[in-house]
């Protein structure tokens, strides 16, 4: 499996706090079946979560070396989870932020609550410039939970959707459960990912979640979301 959304680049956002924690999590993910992981630290303009690409590449190199030394065979790639702002294109061109594995795919996050009235304009502009926009965890946004038509509107302009595997279990509340079920039923999801931040002790949750997701997807459809579509990004 290929994970396109994780917070395992240590010490720069609300994810893993140390190299050791990242190694431990990646070892667990490897045991669960993940072979490739894109590291997507938050980039939130004008906050402390704004580690630049140059620094992230250095941390990536250290982590890759440490995995090799520990005999953990997982391929790592760099990206960002970009909090929506007006300057995404400029930040990409200036080398401040990263697309997913230097591809034309961008992972973008919206505000969890409230409205961001002109985000569709930003998405359309990026798409017109040749980028593929992936919206991180649409099932978690309160505005989408209350109005599914907002999802359909984004789909019409070409936005793709990445849902968190554990949302189906209620890890993000009842609204997220209801919304991910609707996204699954209507076949709107292009990617499933972990969005993992910290050391977990019960990876059986992923087994339980995938079992529930299989109520809505065939084995082939699940493989598309966990392997085929993510594979297009890393290849």
Buried (B, 14 or more C-beta within 10 A) or exposed (E): BBBBBBBBBBBBBEBBBEBEBBBBBBBBBBEBEBBBBBBBBBBBBEEEBBBBBEEBEEBBEEBBEBBEEEEBEBBBBBBBBBBBBEEBBEBBEEEBBBBBBEBBBBBBBBEEEEEBEEBBEBBBBBBEEEBBBBBBBBBBBBBBBEEBEBBEEBBEEBBBBBBBBBBBBEBBBEBBBEBBBBBBEEEBBBBBBBBBBEBBEEEEBBEBBBEBBEEBBEEEBBEBBBBEBBEEBBE
